[in-house]
Amino acid sequence: MTSTTEIRTGLRPTRIEVDLGAIRHNVARFREVAGTDVCAVVKANGYGHGAVPVARAALDAGASWLAVALVEEGLELRQAGIDAPILVLSEPPIAAIPYLLEAELTPTVYRAPFLATLDAAGHARGTPVDIHLKADTGMARVGIPEADWSARLHQAATARGVRVTAVQTHLARADEPDAPTTSEQMEVLDRFLAEAAKLGIRPDLIHASNSAGSLLHDRARRTMLRPGIGIYGLSPGPEVDAAVHGLEPALRLVSEVGFAKYVAAGTPVSYGHHWSAPHAGWIATVPVGYADGVPRALSNKVEVLHGGRRCLIVGRVCMDQTLVWCDDAEPHVGDPVVLLGAQGDDRIRVEEWAAAADTITYEIVTQLTARVPRHHYG
Ligand SMILES: *Cc1c(COP(=O)(O)O)cnc(C)c1O
């Protein structure tokens, strides 16, 4: 018998199930696409899927690198015993350098003070620190801006405490197949590489492609891919369908009917009474809400799977409860309800939620909260 102090989650039926077989399949797809190295991006708790199990599955499927956004996220992987190379995708704060070195994480670098501090640290310990220099080629978010290329490349070329093992950039519009931006960015990257080569910087790795870049733009593939959303089987945007590229969604969000009732025609339901029963019928209440990551914007917009049928979410999504219109099919407490993923032959796709909530798949899965326990299988 588990003591009450050990029970934190799992008493209610709401849970996330992650198919690690799908993750392995998707990583293998990216390896086939280009025949290059794959760096599997597992930032933000593996896009909500659980960073450590996803990282292990990606490595099993042949990924040679992992990437995270934060030093803290890299430390979590190291503490779980993962010893593969780990790239930190943005330059960390200078105060994070001791942790970075201790855990042997590889930083992305673009600022002079960070590079100087790392150089000194590499000198002090007697072995150079491997870095991935990042050029801004048109995303204008982070990376060395063109005006600073020369100064930063000189600094890197003369620093004895660091070694530039990779050059990287990031694409702004890779999910738009017809936008010229991606090939323009590749021309800028080639100019950066030429300038680096003149100073003797010849990196082993060159990487530029997120999932959309990897799938759609062969010129952007270079020597390593950095897919994130695609390894979870999800589409980067409305113009790139993950399913068309043979990717399989890994995540299901499931619950059960917690309460059922028959309502008369015209009965208004939930906060604000924004929906009323069109005729007499059954309502199921499901113990999952916006505090679990079901966007309130989905009220009256998307369906769940119950008993092999699609049933509309009706009335306002609440913090801990969601109401579903079952019409004439009587729901029973304990019936399985699938909010995301497959039941039988049908599937509710994250892409449906993203479209209905006017957002992208990334935001849907990263906002599934820590309150929902993750179960991994496969
Ligand atoms: C998040 C991220 C990726 C992965 O992008 P997806 O669109 O999820 O494939 C790759 N590179 C960088 C720099 C990122 O921040």
Ligand as a Chemical Component Dictionary entry (heavy atoms), coordinates in Angstrom:
data_LIG
# 
_chem_comp.id                   LIG 
_chem_comp.type                 NON-POLYMER 
_chem_comp.pdbx_formal_charge   0 
_chem_comp.three_letter_code    LIG 
# 
loop_
_chem_comp_atom.comp_id 
_chem_comp_atom.atom_id 
_chem_comp_atom.alt_atom_id 
_chem_comp_atom.type_symbol 
_chem_comp_atom.charge 
_chem_comp_atom.model_Cartn_x 
_chem_comp_atom.model_Cartn_y 
_chem_comp_atom.model_Cartn_z 
_chem_comp_atom.pdbx_ordinal 
LIG C1 C1 C 0 13.449 24.514 -31.349 1  
LIG C2 C2 C 0 14.572 24.591 -32.294 2  
LIG C3 C3 C 0 14.741 23.601 -33.274 3  
LIG C4 C4 C 0 13.693 22.540 -33.562 4  
LIG O1 O1 O 0 12.695 23.140 -34.366 5  
LIG P1 P1 P 0 11.401 22.312 -34.883 6  
LIG O2 O2 O 0 10.665 23.295 -35.698 7  
LIG O3 O3 O 0 10.677 21.903 -33.645 8  
LIG O4 O4 O 0 11.893 21.157 -35.647 9  
LIG C5 C5 C 0 15.891 23.635 -34.039 10 
LIG N1 N1 N 0 16.806 24.629 -33.868 11 
LIG C6 C6 C 0 16.651 25.616 -32.954 12 
LIG C7 C7 C 0 17.689 26.673 -32.831 13 
LIG C8 C8 C 0 15.524 25.649 -32.161 14 
LIG O5 O5 O 0 15.360 26.638 -31.276 15 
# 
loop_
_chem_comp_bond.comp_id 
_chem_comp_bond.atom_id_1 
_chem_comp_bond.atom_id_2 
_chem_comp_bond.value_order 
_chem_comp_bond.pdbx_ordinal 
LIG C1 C2 SING 1  
LIG C2 C3 SING 2  
LIG C2 C8 DOUB 3  
LIG C3 C4 SING 4  
LIG C3 C5 DOUB 5  
LIG C4 O1 SING 6  
LIG O1 P1 SING 7  
LIG P1 O2 DOUB 8  
LIG P1 O3 SING 9  
LIG P1 O4 SING 10 
LIG C5 N1 SING 11 
LIG N1 C6 DOUB 12 
LIG C6 C7 SING 13 
LIG C6 C8 SING 14 
LIG C8 O5 SING 15 
# 
